[in-house]
């Protein structure tokens, strides 16, 4: 008797605005996804921006002008989620690429060892099943301050919800593999 195994779909998107990336991460966490199911990729310089005081910047969609209490709650939530992304699981700077990687994608890239580094980020992403054209777009976006968020989904319903939310948050190059 053979056992049929199906690969769980992974949905990914690049966010040009770090607050959109924070909200995307927060959304999938609110759905019950663990750090071991969420990947985050960003440049080292973008990673350092997460250390900024979240009270000095506000997400585009906040209702901060409608009340200090509301703005304070949003600022606290954004700050907490930014800290979570900045410290998520085991975040590692990939030598030679200048990219911070966190989540299960880290093991896959590390499993590729020198191949991921010598083949560059594009080679590593393509090796994970991301189409080359999207991998190139992700690499360019990462170099320009974008953040890639990818989630290993549990079922088609979650996949649909996450896709919809990523698109609402202006996620670009939304891909399911």
JORA-V794173 format. One record per backbone hydrogen bond with DSSP energy under -1.0 kcal/mol. NH is the residue of the N-H (numbers start at 0). CO is the residue of the C=O. E is the energy in kcal/mol with one decimal. If there is no record, write none. Layout:
nh->[NH/NH]
co->[CO/CO]
e->[E/E]
//
This chain:
nh->[10/11/12/13/14/20/21/22/23/24/25/26/27/28/29/30/31/32/36/38/39/40/41/43/46/47/50/51/55/61/65/66/70/71/72/73/74/75/76/77/78/79/80/81/82/83/84/85/86/91/93/96/97/99/100/101/105/107/108/109/110/111/114/116/117/118/122/123/124/125/126/128/129/134/135/136/137/138/139/140/141/142/143/144/145/146/147/148/149/150/151/152/158/159/160/161/162/163/164/165/166/167/168/169/170/171/174/176]
co->[150/174/148/171/146/16/17/18/19/20/21/22/23/24/25/26/28/27/33/149/101/147/99/97/42/43/47/48/52/58/62/63/66/67/68/69/70/71/72/73/74/75/76/77/78/79/80/81/82/100/98/93/93/41/91/39/102/103/104/105/106/107/111/112/113/114/118/119/120/121/122/125/124/130/131/132/133/134/135/136/137/138/139/141/140/14/40/12/38/10/36/8/154/155/156/157/158/159/160/161/162/163/164/166/165/13/11/9]
e->[-2.4/-2.7/-1.8/-2.5/-3.1/-1.8/-2.4/-2.4/-2.5/-2.5/-2.8/-2.5/-2.1/-2.1/-2.2/-1.0/-1.8/-2.0/-2.5/-3.6/-2.3/-2.3/-1.9/-2.3/-2.5/-1.8/-1.4/-1.8/-1.8/-1.6/-2.2/-1.2/-2.6/-2.8/-2.3/-2.5/-2.9/-2.3/-2.5/-3.2/-2.6/-2.7/-2.6/-2.9/-2.3/-2.0/-2.7/-2.8/-1.9/-2.6/-3.0/-1.7/-1.5/-4.0/-2.4/-2.1/-1.9/-1.4/-2.8/-2.9/-2.8/-1.3/-2.0/-1.2/-4.1/-2.4/-1.3/-1.8/-2.8/-2.9/-2.1/-1.8/-2.1/-2.7/-2.6/-1.7/-2.8/-2.5/-2.3/-2.6/-2.9/-2.1/-1.2/-1.6/-3.4/-2.5/-2.7/-2.4/-2.3/-2.7/-2.6/-2.8/-2.3/-2.2/-2.2/-3.0/-2.6/-2.3/-2.4/-3.1/-2.4/-2.3/-2.0/-1.6/-3.0/-3.1/-2.6/-2.6]
//
